[in-house]
Amino acid sequence: MPFPKLPPRVAYIRLSNPTKRNALSIPVLQDLKSQIDSALTSRATSRTRQLPRFKSIYLDQLEKASKNPTSTVWDRWGWLVSASEWKKERAGLPDVLVLRSEGPVFSSGHDLKELSRMSRDDVKTLFQLCSEVMMSIRRSPVPVVCPIQGLATAAGFQLAMSTDFPIALPDTQFSLPGAKIGLPCTSPSTAISRRFPPGATYRLLATAEPIKASDYPGAVDVVKVLPDEDPEEALEKRVAAVVERLASMSPQQQAIGKWAYWTQFGLGTTHSDGYEQASHWAARVMALHAKSEDAKEGIAAFLEKREAVWVSKGDPEEPKKAATEVDAPEAQAQNDALSSETGASAAALDVDAPATEVADPATETETDGPTTTTRS
Protein backbone atom coordinates (compact mmCIF):
# COMPACT_ATOMS: atom_id res chain seq x y z
CA MET A 1 0.00 0.00 0.00
CA PRO A 2 1.48 3.40 -0.96
CA PHE A 3 2.39 5.81 1.80
CA PRO A 4 0.39 9.04 2.13
CA LYS A 5 1.44 11.93 -0.06
CA LEU A 6 3.77 14.35 1.68
CA PRO A 7 3.78 18.16 1.50
CA PRO A 8 6.51 19.99 -0.43
CA ARG A 9 10.08 19.72 0.89
CA VAL A 10 9.29 16.61 2.92
CA ALA A 11 10.63 13.20 1.86
CA TYR A 12 10.35 9.55 2.89
CA ILE A 13 13.22 7.33 4.01
CA ARG A 14 11.83 3.88 3.26
CA LEU A 15 12.71 0.76 5.22
CA SER A 16 11.61 -1.87 2.75
CA ASN A 17 12.00 -5.54 3.67
CA PRO A 18 8.42 -6.56 4.55
CA THR A 19 8.77 -10.26 3.69
CA LYS A 20 11.52 -10.50 6.34
CA ARG A 21 9.68 -8.38 8.91
CA ASN A 22 11.80 -5.42 7.84
CA ALA A 23 14.96 -7.02 9.18
CA LEU A 24 18.08 -4.87 8.99
CA SER A 25 20.14 -6.91 6.54
CA ILE A 26 23.25 -5.52 4.85
CA PRO A 27 21.37 -4.57 1.64
CA VAL A 28 18.60 -2.91 3.68
CA LEU A 29 21.09 -0.91 5.75
CA GLN A 30 23.00 0.09 2.63
CA ASP A 31 19.77 1.30 1.08
CA LEU A 32 18.84 3.29 4.20
CA LYS A 33 22.30 4.85 4.32
CA SER A 34 22.09 5.78 0.64
CA GLN A 35 18.68 7.41 1.08
CA ILE A 36 19.81 9.40 4.11
CA ASP A 37 23.04 10.52 2.44
CA SER A 38 21.08 11.61 -0.63
CA ALA A 39 18.80 13.76 1.54
CA LEU A 40 21.81 15.37 3.25
CA THR A 41 24.06 15.84 0.21
CA SER A 42 24.12 19.28 -1.39
CA ARG A 43 23.27 19.39 -5.07
CA ALA A 44 25.37 22.52 -5.35
CA THR A 45 28.59 21.22 -3.77
CA SER A 46 28.08 17.41 -3.60
CA ARG A 47 29.07 17.57 0.07
CA THR A 48 27.17 15.56 2.66
CA ARG A 49 26.33 17.91 5.51
CA GLN A 50 25.74 16.72 9.07
CA LEU A 51 25.45 18.51 12.38
CA PRO A 52 28.63 18.83 14.45
CA ARG A 53 29.06 16.22 17.12
CA PHE A 54 27.07 17.16 20.20
CA LYS A 55 29.99 18.74 22.04
CA SER A 56 30.12 22.28 23.37
CA ILE A 57 33.60 22.92 21.94
CA TYR A 58 32.06 23.30 18.47
CA LEU A 59 30.19 26.43 19.52
CA ASP A 60 33.46 28.37 19.16
CA GLN A 61 33.68 27.31 15.51
CA LEU A 62 30.05 28.17 14.83
CA GLU A 63 30.49 31.62 16.40
CA LYS A 64 33.60 32.28 14.31
CA ALA A 65 31.81 31.23 11.14
CA SER A 66 28.87 33.47 12.00
CA LYS A 67 31.09 36.51 12.60
CA ASN A 68 33.44 36.13 9.65
CA PRO A 69 32.42 34.63 6.27
CA THR A 70 36.10 34.66 5.25
CA SER A 71 37.23 32.55 8.22
CA THR A 72 38.60 29.05 7.76
CA VAL A 73 35.58 27.56 9.53
CA TRP A 74 33.06 29.25 7.22
CA ASP A 75 33.54 26.59 4.55
CA ARG A 76 32.65 23.94 7.10
CA TRP A 77 29.84 25.59 9.04
CA GLY A 78 28.65 28.60 7.05
CA TRP A 79 25.68 26.61 5.75
CA LEU A 80 24.60 25.93 9.34
CA VAL A 81 24.90 29.44 10.81
CA SER A 82 23.62 31.47 7.86
CA ALA A 83 20.03 31.17 6.63
CA SER A 84 20.99 32.34 3.13
CA GLU A 85 23.88 29.86 2.92
CA TRP A 86 21.57 27.11 4.15
CA LYS A 87 19.15 27.96 1.36
CA LYS A 88 21.89 27.73 -1.28
CA GLU A 89 23.53 24.61 0.15
CA ARG A 90 20.29 22.69 0.60
CA ALA A 91 18.43 23.90 -2.49
CA GLY A 92 16.12 21.14 -3.68
CA LEU A 93 16.61 19.04 -0.54
CA PRO A 94 13.91 18.18 2.06
CA ASP A 95 13.40 20.14 5.27
CA VAL A 96 11.80 17.14 7.03
CA LEU A 97 12.40 13.39 6.65
CA VAL A 98 9.89 10.64 7.45
CA LEU A 99 11.39 7.21 8.17
CA ARG A 100 8.84 4.44 7.90
CA SER A 101 8.21 0.84 6.89
CA GLU A 102 5.13 -1.16 5.97
CA GLY A 103 3.54 -4.31 7.34
CA PRO A 104 2.66 -5.49 10.87
CA VAL A 105 6.29 -5.18 12.03
CA PHE A 106 8.20 -1.89 11.95
CA SER A 107 11.50 -3.76 12.20
CA SER A 108 12.57 -6.97 13.89
CA GLY A 109 16.23 -5.95 14.02
CA HIS A 110 18.75 -8.49 12.78
CA ASP A 111 17.57 -11.91 11.62
CA LEU A 112 19.54 -14.69 13.33
CA LYS A 113 18.90 -17.11 10.49
CA GLU A 114 20.46 -14.72 8.01
CA LEU A 115 23.36 -13.96 10.33
CA SER A 116 24.07 -17.65 10.81
CA ARG A 117 25.03 -17.82 7.12
CA MET A 118 27.25 -14.72 7.16
CA SER A 119 31.02 -14.70 6.95
CA ARG A 120 33.00 -12.93 9.63
CA ASP A 121 33.66 -10.02 7.28
CA ASP A 122 29.94 -9.71 6.55
CA VAL A 123 29.17 -9.62 10.28
CA LYS A 124 31.65 -6.76 10.74
CA THR A 125 30.18 -4.93 7.74
CA LEU A 126 26.66 -5.35 9.10
CA PHE A 127 27.37 -3.77 12.47
CA GLN A 128 29.51 -0.99 11.03
CA LEU A 129 26.67 -0.13 8.65
CA CYS A 130 24.11 -0.27 11.44
CA SER A 131 26.13 2.18 13.54
CA GLU A 132 26.58 4.52 10.56
CA VAL A 133 22.84 4.56 9.87
CA MET A 134 22.01 5.36 13.51
CA MET A 135 24.56 8.18 13.65
CA SER A 136 23.47 9.61 10.27
CA ILE A 137 19.94 9.92 11.62
CA ARG A 138 21.15 11.30 14.92
CA ARG A 139 23.23 14.03 13.26
CA SER A 140 20.79 14.85 10.48
CA PRO A 141 20.35 18.64 10.33
CA VAL A 142 16.71 18.17 9.31
CA PRO A 143 14.26 16.50 11.73
CA VAL A 144 13.44 12.83 11.21
CA VAL A 145 9.88 11.74 12.01
CA CYS A 146 9.23 8.02 12.52
CA PRO A 147 5.72 6.49 12.45
CA ILE A 148 6.06 3.10 14.18
CA GLN A 149 3.16 1.16 12.73
CA GLY A 150 4.01 -2.19 14.33
CA LEU A 151 6.33 -4.22 16.55
CA ALA A 152 9.87 -2.85 16.93
CA THR A 153 12.51 -5.08 18.50
CA ALA A 154 16.25 -4.92 19.22
CA ALA A 155 18.08 -2.96 16.48
CA GLY A 156 14.70 -2.10 14.95
CA PHE A 157 13.69 -0.56 18.29
CA GLN A 158 17.02 1.29 18.36
CA LEU A 159 16.43 2.61 14.84
CA ALA A 160 13.06 4.08 15.78
CA MET A 161 14.38 5.63 19.01
CA SER A 162 17.34 7.20 17.17
CA THR A 163 14.96 9.44 15.23
CA ASP A 164 13.81 12.85 16.42
CA PHE A 165 10.07 12.21 16.57
CA PRO A 166 8.98 8.56 17.04
CA ILE A 167 5.18 8.27 16.89
CA ALA A 168 3.21 5.14 17.80
CA LEU A 169 -0.27 3.86 18.58
CA PRO A 170 -0.97 2.99 22.24
CA ASP A 171 -0.76 -0.79 21.72
CA THR A 172 2.43 -0.74 19.61
CA GLN A 173 4.88 -3.18 21.18
CA PHE A 174 8.61 -2.75 21.81
CA SER A 175 11.13 -5.24 23.14
CA LEU A 176 14.81 -6.04 23.61
CA PRO A 177 14.56 -9.85 23.28
CA GLY A 178 18.24 -10.79 23.16
CA ALA A 179 18.40 -12.00 26.78
CA LYS A 180 16.17 -14.92 25.77
CA ILE A 181 19.08 -16.39 23.83
CA GLY A 182 21.86 -15.35 26.18
CA LEU A 183 22.78 -12.32 24.09
CA PRO A 184 21.51 -9.14 25.81
CA CYS A 185 20.68 -6.18 23.53
CA THR A 186 23.35 -3.98 25.06
CA SER A 187 23.92 -1.84 21.97
CA PRO A 188 20.23 -1.12 21.23
CA SER A 189 19.80 -0.12 24.87
CA THR A 190 22.04 2.92 24.28
CA ALA A 191 19.30 4.58 22.23
CA ILE A 192 16.45 3.27 24.38
CA SER A 193 17.98 4.61 27.60
CA ARG A 194 18.00 8.12 26.12
CA ARG A 195 14.21 8.10 25.77
CA PHE A 196 12.94 5.69 28.42
CA PRO A 197 13.66 5.86 32.16
CA PRO A 198 16.93 4.06 33.05
CA GLY A 199 15.19 1.53 35.28
CA ALA A 200 12.61 0.70 32.63
CA THR A 201 15.32 0.28 29.99
CA TYR A 202 17.24 -2.09 32.22
CA ARG A 203 14.12 -4.18 32.82
CA LEU A 204 13.64 -4.41 29.06
CA LEU A 205 17.27 -5.45 28.67
CA ALA A 206 17.32 -7.96 31.52
CA THR A 207 13.89 -9.61 31.18
CA ALA A 208 13.27 -9.35 27.41
CA GLU A 209 9.62 -8.64 28.25
CA PRO A 210 7.71 -6.57 25.70
CA ILE A 211 6.09 -3.27 26.58
CA LYS A 212 3.46 -1.10 24.93
CA ALA A 213 3.91 2.50 23.83
CA SER A 214 1.07 3.49 26.16
CA ASP A 215 3.18 2.35 29.13
CA TYR A 216 5.62 5.22 28.53
CA PRO A 217 3.88 8.18 26.85
CA GLY A 218 6.79 10.44 27.70
CA ALA A 219 9.24 8.34 25.69
CA VAL A 220 7.36 8.39 22.38
CA ASP A 221 4.51 10.43 20.93
CA VAL A 222 1.57 8.13 21.72
CA VAL A 223 -1.37 8.78 19.40
CA LYS A 224 -4.72 9.48 21.04
CA VAL A 225 -7.35 7.32 19.36
CA LEU A 226 -10.94 8.50 19.78
CA PRO A 227 -13.82 6.05 20.31
CA ASP A 228 -14.90 4.50 17.00
CA GLU A 229 -11.88 6.04 15.26
CA ASP A 230 -9.76 3.81 13.03
CA PRO A 231 -6.31 3.51 14.71
CA GLU A 232 -4.41 3.62 11.43
CA GLU A 233 -6.22 6.78 10.39
CA ALA A 234 -5.47 8.31 13.78
CA LEU A 235 -1.77 7.49 13.32
CA GLU A 236 -1.68 9.05 9.85
CA LYS A 237 -3.44 12.19 11.09
CA ARG A 238 -0.93 12.63 13.88
CA VAL A 239 2.04 12.05 11.58
CA ALA A 240 0.65 14.56 9.07
CA ALA A 241 0.13 17.15 11.82
CA VAL A 242 3.68 16.77 13.17
CA VAL A 243 5.21 16.89 9.68
CA GLU A 244 3.19 19.97 8.73
CA ARG A 245 4.20 21.77 11.91
CA LEU A 246 7.90 20.97 11.50
CA ALA A 247 7.84 21.93 7.82
CA SER A 248 6.48 25.37 8.73
CA MET A 249 9.50 26.18 10.90
CA SER A 250 12.82 27.73 9.89
CA PRO A 251 14.89 24.70 8.81
CA GLN A 252 18.21 26.39 9.57
CA GLN A 253 17.09 27.38 13.06
CA GLN A 254 15.65 23.89 13.61
CA ALA A 255 19.09 22.47 12.83
CA ILE A 256 20.89 24.78 15.26
CA GLY A 257 18.21 24.08 17.86
CA LYS A 258 18.60 20.30 17.53
CA TRP A 259 22.37 20.53 17.88
CA ALA A 260 22.12 22.92 20.83
CA TYR A 261 19.53 20.84 22.68
CA TRP A 262 21.47 17.58 22.64
CA THR A 263 24.73 19.40 23.34
CA GLN A 264 23.40 21.19 26.43
CA PHE A 265 21.76 17.94 27.52
CA GLY A 266 25.21 16.50 28.07
CA LEU A 267 26.95 19.54 29.55
CA GLY A 268 28.91 18.57 32.64
CA THR A 269 29.70 15.13 31.28
CA THR A 270 32.85 14.05 29.48
CA HIS A 271 31.30 13.29 26.12
CA SER A 272 28.27 15.53 25.59
CA ASP A 273 25.04 13.53 25.37
CA GLY A 274 27.18 10.42 25.01
CA TYR A 275 25.09 8.46 22.53
CA GLU A 276 27.81 8.08 19.90
CA GLN A 277 30.44 7.15 22.47
CA ALA A 278 28.03 4.79 24.25
CA SER A 279 27.14 3.10 20.98
CA HIS A 280 30.79 2.42 20.13
CA TRP A 281 31.58 1.32 23.68
CA ALA A 282 28.57 -0.98 23.86
CA ALA A 283 29.67 -2.68 20.64
CA ARG A 284 32.78 -3.84 22.48
CA VAL A 285 30.63 -5.16 25.32
CA MET A 286 28.56 -7.04 22.76
CA ALA A 287 31.75 -8.82 21.67
CA LEU A 288 32.17 -10.00 25.27
CA HIS A 289 28.58 -11.26 25.28
CA ALA A 290 29.14 -13.01 21.97
CA LYS A 291 32.20 -14.98 23.12
CA SER A 292 30.26 -16.65 25.94
CA GLU A 293 29.35 -20.34 25.66
CA ASP A 294 25.85 -19.35 26.77
CA ALA A 295 25.48 -17.01 23.80
CA LYS A 296 26.49 -19.76 21.40
CA GLU A 297 24.13 -22.19 23.11
CA GLY A 298 21.29 -19.66 23.05
CA ILE A 299 21.57 -19.04 19.33
CA ALA A 300 21.87 -22.75 18.57
CA ALA A 301 18.79 -23.48 20.70
CA PHE A 302 16.80 -20.76 18.96
CA LEU A 303 17.67 -22.01 15.49
CA GLU A 304 16.94 -25.61 16.51
CA LYS A 305 13.63 -24.56 18.14
CA ARG A 306 14.43 -25.94 21.58
CA GLU A 307 15.03 -24.50 25.01
CA ALA A 308 18.56 -23.46 25.82
CA VAL A 309 20.55 -25.36 28.41
CA TRP A 310 22.70 -22.66 29.95
CA VAL A 311 26.29 -23.67 30.70
CA SER A 312 26.52 -21.16 33.54
CA LYS A 313 23.64 -22.79 35.42
CA GLY A 314 25.80 -25.73 36.41
CA ASP A 315 24.18 -29.17 36.28
CA PRO A 316 21.02 -28.61 34.22
CA GLU A 317 17.73 -30.30 34.74
CA GLU A 318 16.19 -32.31 31.94
CA PRO A 319 15.42 -29.91 29.05
CA LYS A 320 11.80 -28.86 28.95
CA LYS A 321 9.65 -29.20 25.88
CA ALA A 322 9.70 -26.27 23.48
CA ALA A 323 7.26 -23.49 24.31
CA THR A 324 3.92 -23.61 22.53
CA GLU A 325 3.67 -21.40 19.46
CA VAL A 326 1.57 -18.25 19.97
CA ASP A 327 -0.68 -17.08 17.16
CA ALA A 328 -0.60 -13.38 18.03
CA PRO A 329 1.19 -11.47 15.25
CA GLU A 330 3.44 -9.62 17.67
CA ALA A 331 4.52 -12.77 19.51
CA GLN A 332 5.00 -14.67 16.25
CA ALA A 333 7.14 -11.88 14.90
CA GLN A 334 9.35 -12.00 17.97
CA ASN A 335 9.72 -15.77 17.78
CA ASP A 336 10.31 -15.96 14.04
CA ALA A 337 12.67 -13.03 13.77
CA LEU A 338 14.17 -12.76 17.26
CA SER A 339 16.85 -10.18 16.91
CA SER A 340 19.80 -8.82 18.82
CA GLU A 341 22.34 -6.15 18.12
CA THR A 342 25.27 -8.57 17.98
CA GLY A 343 23.15 -11.08 16.12
CA ALA A 344 26.07 -13.30 15.10
CA SER A 345 25.87 -17.01 14.40
CA ALA A 346 27.59 -19.58 16.59
CA ALA A 347 30.45 -19.64 14.07
CA ALA A 348 30.67 -15.88 13.67
CA LEU A 349 30.55 -15.17 17.40
CA ASP A 350 34.32 -15.55 17.63
CA VAL A 351 34.77 -12.29 15.71
CA ASP A 352 36.70 -9.75 17.76
CA ALA A 353 35.20 -6.27 17.79
CA PRO A 354 37.74 -3.61 16.86
CA ALA A 355 38.89 -1.62 19.87
CA THR A 356 37.15 1.73 19.51
CA GLU A 357 39.01 4.56 21.19
CA VAL A 358 37.07 7.62 22.32
CA ALA A 359 38.74 10.76 21.03
CA ASP A 360 39.90 13.48 23.35
CA PRO A 361 37.46 16.38 22.78
CA ALA A 362 40.32 18.83 22.93
CA THR A 363 42.21 17.22 20.03
CA GLU A 364 39.42 15.70 17.97
CA THR A 365 39.16 16.69 14.31
CA GLU A 366 35.62 17.14 13.05
CA THR A 367 34.54 15.95 9.62
CA ASP A 368 31.50 17.03 7.69
CA GLY A 369 30.00 13.56 7.71
CA PRO A 370 30.01 10.47 5.51
CA THR A 371 32.16 10.09 2.43
CA THR A 372 31.36 12.83 -0.06
CA THR A 373 28.85 11.81 -2.68
CA THR A 374 29.52 12.96 -6.24
CA ARG A 375 26.47 13.36 -8.39
CA SER A 376 26.61 12.69 -12.11
N, C-alpha and C positions, 0 to 999 in steps of 0.2 A: 504494500500500500504506500503511495507517495506521501512524503511529509508535507505538512501545510506550507503554503507559499509564504515566503518571508518578505518583509518590507525592504526598500532599497538600502544598500550598504550593510546588509546583514547576510551572513553565509553559513551554510551547514558544514560541519566536520562529521563525516559519516563513518560510523563503526559498522562495517558490513560483513558479518560472518554468521548469519542467522541459523544456518543448518548445523553449526557447531556451538550453538548458544552464545554466539558472539565472543568466542574464545580469542585471547590475544596471542595469536600465532605470529611467527616472524613476518609473513606477508601482510597480515592485518596491521601490525605495528609499523611496518615500513609505509604502508598506505596512509595511516594516521599521521605519521611524521611528515610525509610528503604534502598532505593537505594543509597541515599547520604551517609548515615552512612556506608554502605558496601564499597563504594568507598574511604572512609576516614579511614577505620579501618584496622590496620596493621595485616597481616596474621602471622607475626612473634610474635607479642606481644598481639594481640587481643585488642589493645587500639585504640580508635577513636581519631585521631589527628586533631585539628583545629588550626588556627592561634590564637595568643594572641588577646585579645581585642585591638582595635585601640587606644591605649593610650601610650604616650611616656614613662611612667614609666617602661614599660616592656623592654625597650632597655637595662636597667641595667642588667636584668636577662639574656638576650640574650648575652650580652658582657661577663658576668661571665661564661656562659656555653661554649662560644667560646674559652675562655682562659684556662679553667680548666675542663677537662673531668671527674674529680673526684668530682666536686662541686655538691652541692645538687640540683642545677637547671639543671644539665646536663640531668638527667632522664626525666625532663619535656620538655626541649627545645633542647637537643642535636641533635635530628633528623632534626630540622629546621636550625641550624647554621652550620652543618657539611654535606658536600655533600656525604661522604661515609656512614654516619649514615642515611641520607635520603634514600640512595639506599637500605640499609638493612631494614629499617623500612617500606618502601613503595614497597618492592619487589612484583611484580605481580599486582600492583595497577596502575590505569590510571594516566597519566600526564596531561590530559585535559578531561573535561566533557562537554557534549553537551546536554542541556536540551531542549526538544522539544515535541510537541504534533502533532496530525494529525487532518485534517478536516478544514472547513472554519473558525473556531474560535480557536484561540490559547488557551484562557481560559476566561470564562465569570465571573470568581470570584465565589462568593457563591450564590447558587440558593435559592431564597426566598421561593419557594414552599417546597423545602426540609427542610429548616430551620423552617418553620411554623409547622412541625410535630416533631421537636426535643424537647427533655426534656431540662430542665435548665442545667443539668449536661453535656448533649451532646453539648449544645451551648458553655459552658466553655471549653470543650475538643477541640472543633473545633478551637476556636481562639488561644488556647495555642499551638495546633499543627501547625497552620498557622504561628505563630510567630517563632516557632522552625525551621520550614522549611526555612523561610526567612533568619534567622540568620545562619543556617548551610551553606547555599549558600554563604552568605556574608563572612563568616570566613573560607571558603574552602581554603586550601593551594594550590590547583590546580585550574587554571582558568576555569570558567564556561561560555561556549558560548551558546547563546540562539537565534536560528532562530525563528522569530515570523511570522508564515505563515498566520495569520489571525487576526481578531478582538481580542483585549485584553482589558478587562474592569475591573475596581475596583481591587479586590485582584489578579485577573489574570494579570492586568497591573502591579501591585506591584511585582508580582513574576518575570515577565520578566525584570523589571528595577532593581531587586535585584541581577541579574547576572552580570558578569564582561563584557561580550561582547554581548549585544542585537543587533540583525541584522534584518532588516525589508525591505520589498519592499516599494517604495514611497507612494503607496496608502493604506498601512496598517493603519487601524484605531485604535485609543486609546480613552478611555473615563473613566471618574469618574462619573457614572450616579446616585449616591446615592441621590443627592439633589432633583432629580425628585420626590422622595418619602419621602422627609423630613428627610433624613438620610445621611448627607454629608459623603463622603469617606475620613474622616480625617486620618485614619490609612494608607490606601494606599498612601495618598499624601506624607507621610514621605519618601518613596522611590522615588516617582516621582520628588519631589523637589530637590533631589540630582543629578538629571540628566537634568531636564528642568529648564528654568529660573523661579525664584520665582513668578513673575507676571503671567506667563503663567500657572504655576501649580495652582495658586489661581483661575484663570479664569476657568480652568477645574473643580476645586472643587466646585466653586460657581454656574456655569451655567450648568454643566453637558453636555456641548456641546462636540461632538467628534472632534478629530483632526486627521490629517494624519501624518505619519512619515516624509514625505517630508517637512512639515511645520517647523520641528526642526531637521535638519540634524546633528547638533552638539550634540543632546541628544542620538541618536541611530546611528548605522552604517546603513545608507540608501543605498541600493543596486542601482547601476547605471545600468539601463536596456537599452541596445542598440536598435535602430530601428529594427523591425522585430525579435527581440530576445524574446524567451519565458520567461516570468517573473519568473516562477518557476525554470527554468533551471538557470537563472541568480542568483537567491537566493542560489541555491545549490552550484553553482560555488564559490560564495563569501564565503559561510560557509566553504567549503572545503579549500579555500585559507587561511582563518583565522586559522582554526584548524591546517593545515599543518605548518603554521608559528609558532604558539604557541608550537606545539609539537617538533619543532626543537630547542627550547630554553632550557637552564638549568632549570629543574623544581624546584630545591631547590632555585636558585636565583630568579626565578619568584615568589616563595612564599614569600621570604623576601621582594622583591620589592613591591608586592601587600600590604603587611602589612605596609611597610614604607610609601607608597604613601598615603593611607587613614589615617595613623596616622599623617603625616605632614600636611595633608589637614585640620586637626582640631586643629593644634597647636595654642595656644592663646585662645582657648575656654575651658570651664570647662570639657567637656566630649568628647574630641577627635572629630571625625567626627560627632558624635552625633546620628547616625542612630539607634543604639540599644536603647539608652535612649529615643529618640523621638518616636520610635515604642511603647515602653512600656507606655510612657506618653500619647500618642495619644489614646491608648486603653482605658484609663480612661476617656478621653474626649468623646470617642464613647459611653461610658455608660451614660454620660449626654445627648448626642443626643437621645439615645434609650429610656430614660425615658419620653421624651416629648410626649404630646398628639398628636402633629403633626406627629411625627414618627410613632406612632401606626395607625393614620389615613392614612398616606401615604402608609404603607404596606397593610392595609386592602383594600384601593382603588386599589392598584396594583393587588392584588389577585382577587378582584371582577371585574377587568377590567372596572373601572370607573375613573373619575377625582377626585382627592382629594379635600376635602373642608377643608381648613386649619383653625384650631381653632384660631390661632394667627392673622388671618386677620380680626377678628371682625365679624360683620354681613355679611355673605356671600351672593353673588348673587345666582340666580338659577344655579345649577350645569349644566355645558355644557355637550353636548354629548361626548361620548368617541372619542378619536382621531382615524382617519381612519388608518387601518393597512397599513403598507408599505411593499412592496414585496422585497425590497433590502435585500440581505442576512445579511449585517451588521446591518441594522436597525431592522430586524426581530430578530436577535440574541440578540440585546440589549433589545427589548421588552419582548421576551420570557424568557430570563434568566437574567433580570436586577439584578445586584449584588451590594452589598455594604459590607464594611469590618465588620460592626457589624452584618448585615444580620440576625437579630433575628426576630422571629414571634411576633405578637402582644402580645401573652401570655408570650413569653420568654424575652420580652424586659424589664421586671422588674428585671432581673438578675443584681446583683451588681458586677461590675468588682472589682477584688481584688486590694487593694491599693499597687501599685508597688513602692517601695522605690529605689531611685538611690543611689548606693553605693558610699561611699567616696573613690576616687581613691587612697588615701594614705593608706587605711586600707583594700581595697578589696582583696579577695583571688581568684586567678585565677584557673580555672579548665581546664583540657585538652579538654573538650567538652562534648558531650552527654554521656549518660550512656554507660559504656564499653560493647562492644559486644563480647560474647564468641563464638567462632566458634567450631563446633563439628568436 
